Amino acid sequence: MEMSKRERPAHKSSPQQLPLFPKETHSGESGPPVAHLPPLAKGASLASAVSAFHDHLIRRQSSPHTVKAFMSDLRLLMRFLGRSKPVDRIRTKELRDFLTYLREGRGVPCSPKSYRRRVTTLKSFFRWLHEGGYVAVDPAAPLILRPAPTRLPEILFDDEVERILAVARARRADPDHADARPYLLFTLLLKTGIKKGECVNIRLEHVDLSRPHEPAVYIRYEDARHAHKERKLALPADFPEVFAEYKAQYAPETHLFECTARNLEYVLQGLAEEAGVVKGCSFEMVRMTCAVRDWQAGMDPDRLREKLGLSEITWRETAPKIEKLAAPPL
Protein backbone atom coordinates (compact mmCIF):
# COMPACT_ATOMS: atom_id res chain seq x y z
CA MET A 1 0.00 0.00 0.00
CA GLU A 2 1.35 3.44 -0.91
CA MET A 3 2.26 5.60 2.07
CA SER A 4 0.39 8.86 2.53
CA LYS A 5 2.18 12.20 2.64
CA ARG A 6 1.94 12.15 6.43
CA GLU A 7 3.66 8.74 6.56
CA ARG A 8 6.51 9.38 4.15
CA PRO A 9 9.84 10.06 5.88
CA ALA A 10 11.44 13.42 5.20
CA HIS A 11 14.56 13.35 3.02
CA LYS A 12 17.69 14.31 4.90
CA SER A 13 19.98 17.00 3.58
CA SER A 14 23.67 17.38 4.21
CA PRO A 15 24.41 19.23 7.49
CA GLN A 16 27.23 21.10 5.72
CA GLN A 17 25.07 22.57 2.96
CA LEU A 18 21.65 24.20 3.14
CA PRO A 19 19.38 22.92 0.36
CA LEU A 20 18.23 25.44 -2.24
CA PHE A 21 14.57 24.86 -1.35
CA PRO A 22 14.53 23.56 2.27
CA LYS A 23 11.77 21.23 3.38
CA GLU A 24 9.01 23.08 5.13
CA THR A 25 5.67 22.57 6.78
CA HIS A 26 2.62 23.41 4.70
CA SER A 27 -0.94 23.44 5.94
CA GLY A 28 -2.08 19.84 6.15
CA GLU A 29 1.42 18.36 5.72
CA SER A 30 4.06 17.26 8.16
CA GLY A 31 7.77 18.02 7.99
CA PRO A 32 10.69 19.53 9.86
CA PRO A 33 10.56 23.18 10.94
CA VAL A 34 11.31 25.88 8.37
CA ALA A 35 15.01 26.67 8.14
CA HIS A 36 15.15 30.46 8.29
CA LEU A 37 17.91 31.80 6.06
CA PRO A 38 20.21 34.63 7.18
CA PRO A 39 19.64 38.10 5.66
CA LEU A 40 20.89 38.49 2.12
CA ALA A 41 24.29 40.07 1.70
CA LYS A 42 24.90 43.00 -0.61
CA GLY A 43 25.34 41.76 -4.16
CA ALA A 44 23.61 38.46 -3.33
CA SER A 45 23.24 35.97 -6.15
CA LEU A 46 19.94 35.17 -7.78
CA ALA A 47 20.07 31.64 -6.33
CA SER A 48 20.53 32.98 -2.78
CA ALA A 49 17.70 35.45 -3.25
CA VAL A 50 15.35 32.75 -4.56
CA SER A 51 16.11 30.57 -1.52
CA ALA A 52 15.42 33.50 0.82
CA PHE A 53 12.19 34.30 -1.04
CA HIS A 54 11.12 30.67 -0.68
CA ASP A 55 11.68 30.94 3.07
CA HIS A 56 9.65 34.16 3.12
CA LEU A 57 6.70 32.49 1.35
CA ILE A 58 6.69 29.63 3.85
CA ARG A 59 6.80 31.96 6.86
CA ARG A 60 3.95 33.96 5.30
CA GLN A 61 2.00 30.67 5.09
CA SER A 62 1.48 30.87 1.35
CA SER A 63 -0.40 27.90 -0.10
CA PRO A 64 1.69 24.92 -1.26
CA HIS A 65 0.36 25.51 -4.79
CA THR A 66 1.60 29.12 -4.78
CA VAL A 67 5.03 28.16 -3.45
CA LYS A 68 5.44 25.39 -6.01
CA ALA A 69 4.37 27.64 -8.91
CA PHE A 70 6.60 30.57 -7.88
CA MET A 71 9.64 28.34 -7.41
CA SER A 72 9.09 26.69 -10.78
CA ASP A 73 8.98 30.11 -12.47
CA LEU A 74 12.08 31.35 -10.66
CA ARG A 75 14.02 28.24 -11.60
CA LEU A 76 13.37 29.16 -15.22
CA LEU A 77 14.65 32.67 -14.50
CA MET A 78 17.85 31.26 -12.94
CA ARG A 79 18.34 29.05 -15.97
CA PHE A 80 17.97 32.07 -18.25
CA LEU A 81 20.07 34.62 -16.31
CA GLY A 82 22.39 32.29 -14.39
CA ARG A 83 22.25 31.29 -10.74
CA SER A 84 25.20 33.51 -9.82
CA LYS A 85 23.76 36.69 -11.37
CA PRO A 86 23.70 39.42 -8.65
CA VAL A 87 20.09 40.45 -8.08
CA ASP A 88 21.04 44.13 -7.83
CA ARG A 89 22.37 43.98 -11.39
CA ILE A 90 19.21 42.58 -12.99
CA ARG A 91 17.53 45.14 -15.23
CA THR A 92 14.04 45.46 -16.72
CA LYS A 93 15.31 44.68 -20.23
CA GLU A 94 16.64 41.32 -19.05
CA LEU A 95 13.26 40.46 -17.55
CA ARG A 96 11.51 41.47 -20.76
CA ASP A 97 13.97 39.31 -22.73
CA PHE A 98 13.17 36.45 -20.36
CA LEU A 99 9.42 36.84 -20.95
CA THR A 100 9.98 36.96 -24.71
CA TYR A 101 12.02 33.77 -24.40
CA LEU A 102 9.12 32.12 -22.55
CA ARG A 103 6.64 33.14 -25.23
CA GLU A 104 8.70 32.56 -28.36
CA GLY A 105 12.08 30.94 -27.86
CA ARG A 106 11.79 28.22 -25.25
CA GLY A 107 10.23 25.66 -27.56
CA VAL A 108 7.54 24.80 -24.99
CA PRO A 109 4.06 26.35 -25.35
CA CYS A 110 3.38 29.05 -22.77
CA SER A 111 -0.37 29.54 -22.33
CA PRO A 112 -1.72 33.05 -21.60
CA LYS A 113 -2.59 31.89 -18.09
CA SER A 114 0.93 30.57 -17.41
CA TYR A 115 2.50 33.71 -18.89
CA ARG A 116 0.39 35.93 -16.64
CA ARG A 117 1.34 33.89 -13.59
CA ARG A 118 5.03 34.17 -14.45
CA VAL A 119 4.75 37.94 -14.69
CA THR A 120 3.07 37.86 -11.28
CA THR A 121 5.97 35.77 -9.93
CA LEU A 122 8.55 38.28 -11.18
CA LYS A 123 6.65 41.23 -9.78
CA SER A 124 6.18 39.55 -6.39
CA PHE A 125 9.81 38.43 -6.16
CA PHE A 126 11.41 41.76 -7.10
CA ARG A 127 8.92 43.80 -5.08
CA TRP A 128 9.94 41.75 -2.05
CA LEU A 129 13.63 42.37 -2.84
CA HIS A 130 13.00 46.10 -3.28
CA GLU A 131 10.97 46.42 -0.07
CA GLY A 132 13.73 44.57 1.79
CA GLY A 133 16.37 46.97 0.50
CA TYR A 134 18.20 44.30 -1.50
CA VAL A 135 17.72 46.15 -4.82
CA ALA A 136 17.62 49.93 -5.18
CA VAL A 137 15.16 49.87 -8.07
CA ASP A 138 12.45 47.29 -8.75
CA PRO A 139 13.19 46.06 -12.32
CA ALA A 140 9.85 44.21 -12.54
CA ALA A 141 7.70 47.26 -11.73
CA PRO A 142 7.41 48.37 -15.41
CA LEU A 143 6.25 44.93 -16.54
CA ILE A 144 2.62 44.99 -17.67
CA LEU A 145 0.34 42.32 -16.25
CA ARG A 146 -2.22 41.83 -18.98
CA PRO A 147 -5.23 39.68 -18.04
CA ALA A 148 -5.22 36.28 -19.65
CA PRO A 149 -8.13 35.85 -22.05
CA THR A 150 -10.51 33.18 -20.80
CA ARG A 151 -13.55 31.59 -22.37
CA LEU A 152 -17.05 32.09 -21.04
CA PRO A 153 -17.97 29.31 -18.61
CA GLU A 154 -20.56 26.72 -19.60
CA ILE A 155 -23.99 27.03 -17.99
CA LEU A 156 -27.18 24.99 -18.11
CA PHE A 157 -30.00 26.46 -20.17
CA ASP A 158 -33.49 26.66 -18.66
CA ASP A 159 -34.78 23.66 -20.61
CA GLU A 160 -31.74 21.61 -19.56
CA VAL A 161 -32.31 22.50 -15.92
CA GLU A 162 -35.92 21.36 -16.19
CA ARG A 163 -34.93 18.08 -17.83
CA ILE A 164 -32.37 17.36 -15.11
CA LEU A 165 -34.92 18.25 -12.42
CA ALA A 166 -37.43 15.88 -14.02
CA VAL A 167 -34.92 13.00 -13.84
CA ALA A 168 -34.01 13.87 -10.25
CA ARG A 169 -37.69 13.97 -9.24
CA ALA A 170 -38.28 10.61 -10.90
CA ARG A 171 -35.41 9.03 -8.97
CA ARG A 172 -36.71 10.53 -5.75
CA ALA A 173 -40.17 9.04 -6.36
CA ASP A 174 -39.00 5.67 -7.74
CA PRO A 175 -41.36 3.10 -6.14
CA ASP A 176 -38.75 0.34 -6.16
CA HIS A 177 -35.61 2.25 -5.15
CA ALA A 178 -36.35 5.82 -4.09
CA ASP A 179 -33.20 7.97 -4.04
CA ALA A 180 -33.47 11.56 -2.80
CA ARG A 181 -29.75 12.32 -3.06
CA PRO A 182 -29.62 13.42 -6.74
CA TYR A 183 -32.50 15.85 -6.23
CA LEU A 184 -31.08 17.12 -2.92
CA LEU A 185 -27.63 17.69 -4.43
CA PHE A 186 -28.75 19.37 -7.65
CA THR A 187 -31.28 21.72 -6.04
CA LEU A 188 -28.78 22.59 -3.29
CA LEU A 189 -26.17 23.64 -5.86
CA LEU A 190 -28.67 25.41 -8.10
CA LYS A 191 -29.96 27.48 -5.16
CA THR A 192 -26.68 28.27 -3.36
CA GLY A 193 -24.02 28.27 -6.09
CA ILE A 194 -21.46 26.78 -3.70
CA LYS A 195 -18.20 25.19 -4.85
CA LYS A 196 -17.42 21.49 -4.82
CA GLY A 197 -15.10 21.75 -1.82
CA GLU A 198 -17.65 23.76 0.12
CA CYS A 199 -20.34 21.19 -0.66
CA VAL A 200 -18.41 18.15 0.55
CA ASN A 201 -17.39 20.00 3.73
CA ILE A 202 -20.95 20.77 4.89
CA ARG A 203 -21.48 19.18 8.28
CA LEU A 204 -24.93 18.30 9.59
CA GLU A 205 -24.67 21.02 12.25
CA HIS A 206 -24.16 23.58 9.50
CA VAL A 207 -27.72 22.98 8.23
CA ASP A 208 -30.21 25.29 9.96
CA LEU A 209 -33.80 24.05 9.84
CA SER A 210 -34.95 25.92 12.96
CA ARG A 211 -37.22 27.95 10.67
CA PRO A 212 -38.76 25.34 8.35
CA HIS A 213 -39.97 28.01 5.93
CA GLU A 214 -36.49 29.62 5.77
CA PRO A 215 -33.99 26.74 5.68
CA ALA A 216 -30.35 27.84 5.55
CA VAL A 217 -26.82 26.45 5.45
CA TYR A 218 -23.63 27.90 6.89
CA ILE A 219 -20.53 27.61 4.73
CA ARG A 220 -17.58 27.17 7.08
CA TYR A 221 -13.80 26.96 6.62
CA GLU A 222 -11.34 25.33 9.01
CA ASP A 223 -8.45 27.45 7.76
CA ALA A 224 -8.61 30.94 9.28
CA ARG A 225 -7.13 32.39 6.09
CA HIS A 226 -10.47 31.70 4.36
CA ALA A 227 -12.69 33.12 7.11
CA HIS A 228 -13.81 35.90 4.76
CA LYS A 229 -15.52 33.26 2.58
CA GLU A 230 -17.77 32.03 5.39
CA ARG A 231 -21.41 32.91 4.86
CA LYS A 232 -25.05 31.94 5.47
CA LEU A 233 -27.05 30.91 2.41
CA ALA A 234 -30.73 30.22 1.83
CA LEU A 235 -31.65 26.65 0.92
CA PRO A 236 -34.45 25.53 -1.44
CA ALA A 237 -37.91 25.85 0.11
CA ASP A 238 -38.50 22.08 -0.08
CA PHE A 239 -35.12 21.22 1.45
CA PRO A 240 -36.47 20.12 4.89
CA GLU A 241 -38.83 17.58 3.31
CA VAL A 242 -36.22 16.21 0.90
CA PHE A 243 -33.57 16.19 3.63
CA ALA A 244 -35.80 14.00 5.84
CA GLU A 245 -36.14 11.47 3.01
CA TYR A 246 -32.41 11.58 2.33
CA LYS A 247 -31.51 10.98 5.99
CA ALA A 248 -33.81 7.98 6.15
CA GLN A 249 -32.11 6.51 3.08
CA TYR A 250 -28.44 7.33 3.75
CA ALA A 251 -28.26 7.89 7.54
CA PRO A 252 -25.45 10.48 7.46
CA GLU A 253 -23.61 10.83 10.77
CA THR A 254 -21.32 13.86 10.46
CA HIS A 255 -21.47 15.40 6.99
CA LEU A 256 -24.35 16.14 4.66
CA PHE A 257 -22.73 13.99 1.96
CA GLU A 258 -20.62 11.18 3.38
CA CYS A 259 -18.94 10.21 0.13
CA THR A 260 -16.13 11.54 -2.01
CA ALA A 261 -16.41 14.57 -4.28
CA ARG A 262 -15.89 12.17 -7.20
CA ASN A 263 -19.04 10.25 -6.21
CA LEU A 264 -21.04 13.48 -6.27
CA GLU A 265 -19.58 14.34 -9.67
CA TYR A 266 -20.84 10.97 -10.92
CA VAL A 267 -24.30 11.79 -9.54
CA LEU A 268 -24.43 15.07 -11.48
CA GLN A 269 -23.07 13.51 -14.66
CA GLY A 270 -25.55 10.64 -14.36
CA LEU A 271 -28.43 13.10 -14.16
CA ALA A 272 -27.21 14.89 -17.28
CA GLU A 273 -26.82 11.66 -19.25
CA GLU A 274 -30.28 10.42 -18.36
CA ALA A 275 -31.74 13.85 -19.16
CA GLY A 276 -30.02 13.93 -22.54
CA VAL A 277 -27.90 16.98 -21.69
CA VAL A 278 -24.94 16.40 -23.99
CA LYS A 279 -22.69 19.05 -22.40
CA GLY A 280 -22.89 17.20 -19.10
CA CYS A 281 -23.33 18.66 -15.64
CA SER A 282 -20.62 19.66 -13.18
CA PHE A 283 -20.28 21.59 -9.93
CA GLU A 284 -18.84 24.62 -11.71
CA MET A 285 -21.53 24.53 -14.38
CA VAL A 286 -24.34 24.56 -11.80
CA ARG A 287 -22.52 27.25 -9.80
CA MET A 288 -22.37 29.55 -12.82
CA THR A 289 -25.97 28.73 -13.73
CA CYS A 290 -27.01 29.84 -10.24
CA ALA A 291 -25.02 33.07 -10.61
CA VAL A 292 -26.53 33.88 -14.00
CA ARG A 293 -30.06 33.24 -12.73
CA ASP A 294 -29.51 35.49 -9.72
CA TRP A 295 -28.10 38.23 -11.97
CA GLN A 296 -31.10 37.96 -14.28
CA ALA A 297 -33.40 38.14 -11.24
CA GLY A 298 -31.85 41.48 -10.31
CA MET A 299 -29.69 40.49 -7.33
CA ASP A 300 -27.33 43.28 -6.28
CA PRO A 301 -23.87 42.51 -7.74
CA ASP A 302 -22.07 42.96 -4.43
CA ARG A 303 -24.57 40.66 -2.72
CA LEU A 304 -24.05 38.09 -5.46
CA ARG A 305 -20.28 38.36 -4.99
CA GLU A 306 -20.71 37.61 -1.28
CA LYS A 307 -23.08 34.74 -2.03
CA LEU A 308 -20.47 33.14 -4.29
CA GLY A 309 -17.73 33.72 -1.70
CA LEU A 310 -15.51 35.68 -4.10
CA SER A 311 -12.96 38.35 -3.26
CA GLU A 312 -13.29 41.76 -4.88
CA ILE A 313 -10.25 41.01 -7.07
CA THR A 314 -11.69 37.72 -8.35
CA TRP A 315 -15.08 39.38 -8.81
CA ARG A 316 -13.57 41.88 -11.26
CA GLU A 317 -12.81 38.97 -13.59
CA THR A 318 -15.95 36.94 -12.90
CA ALA A 319 -18.66 39.63 -12.96
CA PRO A 320 -18.24 40.58 -16.65
CA LYS A 321 -18.61 36.91 -17.62
CA ILE A 322 -21.80 36.52 -15.59
CA GLU A 323 -23.16 39.77 -17.00
CA LYS A 324 -22.43 38.63 -20.55
CA LEU A 325 -24.05 35.24 -19.98
CA ALA A 326 -27.11 36.85 -18.39
CA ALA A 327 -27.59 39.48 -21.10
CA PRO A 328 -30.35 39.18 -23.74
CA PRO A 329 -29.15 37.82 -27.11
CA LEU A 330 -27.81 40.37 -29.58
C-alpha positions in Angstrom: 0.0 0.0 0.0 1.3 3.4 -0.9 2.3 5.6 2.1 0.4 8.9 2.5 2.2 12.2 2.6 1.9 12.2 6.4 3.7 8.7 6.6 6.5 9.4 4.2 9.8 10.1 5.9 11.4 13.4 5.2 14.6 13.4 3.0 17.7 14.3 4.9 20.0 17.0 3.6 23.7 17.4 4.2 24.4 19.2 7.5 27.2 21.1 5.7 25.1 22.6 3.0 21.7 24.2 3.1 19.4 22.9 0.4 18.2 25.4 -2.2 14.6 24.9 -1.3 14.5 23.6 2.3 11.8 21.2 3.4 9.0 23.1 5.1 5.7 22.6 6.8 2.6 23.4 4.7 -0.9 23.4 5.9 -2.1 19.8 6.1 1.4 18.4 5.7 4.1 17.3 8.2 7.8 18.0 8.0 10.7 19.5 9.9 10.6 23.2 10.9 11.3 25.9 8.4 15.0 26.7 8.1 15.2 30.5 8.3 17.9 31.8 6.1 20.2 34.6 7.2 19.6 38.1 5.7 20.9 38.5 2.1 24.3 40.1 1.7 24.9 43.0 -0.6 25.3 41.8 -4.2 23.6 38.5 -3.3 23.2 36.0 -6.1 19.9 35.2 -7.8 20.1 31.6 -6.3 20.5 33.0 -2.8 17.7 35.5 -3.3 15.4 32.8 -4.6 16.1 30.6 -1.5 15.4 33.5 0.8 12.2 34.3 -1.0 11.1 30.7 -0.7 11.7 30.9 3.1 9.7 34.2 3.1 6.7 32.5 1.3 6.7 29.6 3.9 6.8 32.0 6.9 3.9 34.0 5.3 2.0 30.7 5.1 1.5 30.9 1.4 -0.4 27.9 -0.1 1.7 24.9 -1.3 0.4 25.5 -4.8 1.6 29.1 -4.8 5.0 28.2 -3.4 5.4 25.4 -6.0 4.4 27.6 -8.9 6.6 30.6 -7.9 9.6 28.3 -7.4 9.1 26.7 -10.8 9.0 30.1 -12.5 12.1 31.3 -10.7 14.0 28.2 -11.6 13.4 29.2 -15.2 14.7 32.7 -14.5 17.8 31.3 -12.9 18.3 29.0 -16.0 18.0 32.1 -18.2 20.1 34.6 -16.3 22.4 32.3 -14.4 22.3 31.3 -10.7 25.2 33.5 -9.8 23.8 36.7 -11.4 23.7 39.4 -8.7 20.1 40.5 -8.1 21.0 44.1 -7.8 22.4 44.0 -11.4 19.2 42.6 -13.0 17.5 45.1 -15.2 14.0 45.5 -16.7 15.3 44.7 -20.2 16.6 41.3 -19.1 13.3 40.5 -17.5 11.5 41.5 -20.8 14.0 39.3 -22.7 13.2 36.5 -20.4 9.4 36.8 -21.0 10.0 37.0 -24.7 12.0 33.8 -24.4 9.1 32.1 -22.5 6.6 33.1 -25.2 8.7 32.6 -28.4 12.1 30.9 -27.9 11.8 28.2 -25.2 10.2 25.7 -27.6 7.5 24.8 -25.0 4.1 26.4 -25.3 3.4 29.1 -22.8 -0.4 29.5 -22.3 -1.7 33.0 -21.6 -2.6 31.9 -18.1 0.9 30.6 -17.4 2.5 33.7 -18.9 0.4 35.9 -16.6 1.3 33.9 -13.6 5.0 34.2 -14.4 4.8 37.9 -14.7 3.1 37.9 -11.3 6.0 35.8 -9.9 8.6 38.3 -11.2 6.7 41.2 -9.8 6.2 39.6 -6.4 9.8 38.4 -6.2 11.4 41.8 -7.1 8.9 43.8 -5.1 9.9 41.7 -2.0 13.6 42.4 -2.8 13.0 46.1 -3.3 11.0 46.4 -0.1 13.7 44.6 1.8 16.4 47.0 0.5 18.2 44.3 -1.5 17.7 46.1 -4.8 17.6 49.9 -5.2 15.2 49.9 -8.1 12.5 47.3 -8.7 13.2 46.1 -12.3 9.8 44.2 -12.5 7.7 47.3 -11.7 7.4 48.4 -15.4 6.3 44.9 -16.5 2.6 45.0 -17.7 0.3 42.3 -16.2 -2.2 41.8 -19.0 -5.2 39.7 -18.0 -5.2 36.3 -19.7 -8.1 35.9 -22.0 -10.5 33.2 -20.8 -13.5 31.6 -22.4 -17.0 32.1 -21.0 -18.0 29.3 -18.6 -20.6 26.7 -19.6 -24.0 27.0 -18.0 -27.2 25.0 -18.1 -30.0 26.5 -20.2 -33.5 26.7 -18.7 -34.8 23.7 -20.6 -31.7 21.6 -19.6 -32.3 22.5 -15.9 -35.9 21.4 -16.2 -34.9 18.1 -17.8 -32.4 17.4 -15.1 -34.9 18.2 -12.4 -37.4 15.9 -14.0 -34.9 13.0 -13.8 -34.0 13.9 -10.2 -37.7 14.0 -9.2 -38.3 10.6 -10.9 -35.4 9.0 -9.0 -36.7 10.5 -5.7 -40.2 9.0 -6.4 -39.0 5.7 -7.7 -41.4 3.1 -6.1 -38.7 0.3 -6.2 -35.6 2.2 -5.2 -36.3 5.8 -4.1 -33.2 8.0 -4.0 -33.5 11.6 -2.8 -29.7 12.3 -3.1 -29.6 13.4 -6.7 -32.5 15.9 -6.2 -31.1 17.1 -2.9 -27.6 17.7 -4.4 -28.8 19.4 -7.7 -31.3 21.7 -6.0 -28.8 22.6 -3.3 -26.2 23.6 -5.9 -28.7 25.4 -8.1 -30.0 27.5 -5.2 -26.7 28.3 -3.4 -24.0 28.3 -6.1 -21.5 26.8 -3.7 -18.2 25.2 -4.9 -17.4 21.5 -4.8 -15.1 21.8 -1.8 -17.7 23.8 0.1 -20.3 21.2 -0.7 -18.4 18.2 0.6 -17.4 20.0 3.7 -20.9 20.8 4.9 -21.5 19.2 8.3 -24.9 18.3 9.6 -24.7 21.0 12.2 -24.2 23.6 9.5 -27.7 23.0 8.2 -30.2 25.3 10.0 -33.8 24.1 9.8 -35.0 25.9 13.0 -37.2 28.0 10.7 -38.8 25.3 8.4 -40.0 28.0 5.9 -36.5 29.6 5.8 -34.0 26.7 5.7 -30.3 27.8 5.6 -26.8 26.5 5.5 -23.6 27.9 6.9 -20.5 27.6 4.7 -17.6 27.2 7.1 -13.8 27.0 6.6 -11.3 25.3 9.0 -8.4 27.5 7.8 -8.6 30.9 9.3 -7.1 32.4 6.1 -10.5 31.7 4.4 -12.7 33.1 7.1 -13.8 35.9 4.8 -15.5 33.3 2.6 -17.8 32.0 5.4 -21.4 32.9 4.9 -25.1 31.9 5.5 -27.0 30.9 2.4 -30.7 30.2 1.8 -31.7 26.6 0.9 -34.4 25.5 -1.4 -37.9 25.8 0.1 -38.5 22.1 -0.1 -35.1 21.2 1.5 -36.5 20.1 4.9 -38.8 17.6 3.3 -36.2 16.2 0.9 -33.6 16.2 3.6 -35.8 14.0 5.8 -36.1 11.5 3.0 -32.4 11.6 2.3 -31.5 11.0 6.0 -33.8 8.0 6.1 -32.1 6.5 3.1 -28.4 7.3 3.8 -28.3 7.9 7.5 -25.4 10.5 7.5 -23.6 10.8 10.8 -21.3 13.9 10.5 -21.5 15.4 7.0 -24.3 16.1 4.7 -22.7 14.0 2.0 -20.6 11.2 3.4 -18.9 10.2 0.1 -16.1 11.5 -2.0 -16.4 14.6 -4.3 -15.9 12.2 -7.2 -19.0 10.3 -6.2 -21.0 13.5 -6.3 -19.6 14.3 -9.7 -20.8 11.0 -10.9 -24.3 11.8 -9.5 -24.4 15.1 -11.5 -23.1 13.5 -14.7 -25.5 10.6 -14.4 -28.4 13.1 -14.2 -27.2 14.9 -17.3 -26.8 11.7 -19.3 -30.3 10.4 -18.4 -31.7 13.8 -19.2 -30.0 13.9 -22.5 -27.9 17.0 -21.7 -24.9 16.4 -24.0 -22.7 19.0 -22.4 -22.9 17.2 -19.1 -23.3 18.7 -15.6 -20.6 19.7 -13.2 -20.3 21.6 -9.9 -18.8 24.6 -11.7 -21.5 24.5 -14.4 -24.3 24.6 -11.8 -22.5 27.3 -9.8 -22.4 29.6 -12.8 -26.0 28.7 -13.7 -27.0 29.8 -10.2 -25.0 33.1 -10.6 -26.5 33.9 -14.0 -30.1 33.2 -12.7 -29.5 35.5 -9.7 -28.1 38.2 -12.0 -31.1 38.0 -14.3 -33.4 38.1 -11.2 -31.9 41.5 -10.3 -29.7 40.5 -7.3 -27.3 43.3 -6.3 -23.9 42.5 -7.7 -22.1 43.0 -4.4 -24.6 40.7 -2.7 -24.0 38.1 -5.5 -20.3 38.4 -5.0 -20.7 37.6 -1.3 -23.1 34.7 -2.0 -20.5 33.1 -4.3 -17.7 33.7 -1.7 -15.5 35.7 -4.1 -13.0 38.4 -3.3 -13.3 41.8 -4.9 -10.3 41.0 -7.1 -11.7 37.7 -8.4 -15.1 39.4 -8.8 -13.6 41.9 -11.3 -12.8 39.0 -13.6 -16.0 36.9 -12.9 -18.7 39.6 -13.0 -18.2 40.6 -16.7 -18.6 36.9 -17.6 -21.8 36.5 -15.6 -23.2 39.8 -17.0 -22.4 38.6 -20.6 -24.0 35.2 -20.0 -27.1 36.8 -18.4 -27.6 39.5 -21.1 -30.3 39.2 -23.7 -29.1 37.8 -27.1 -27.8 40.4 -29.6 
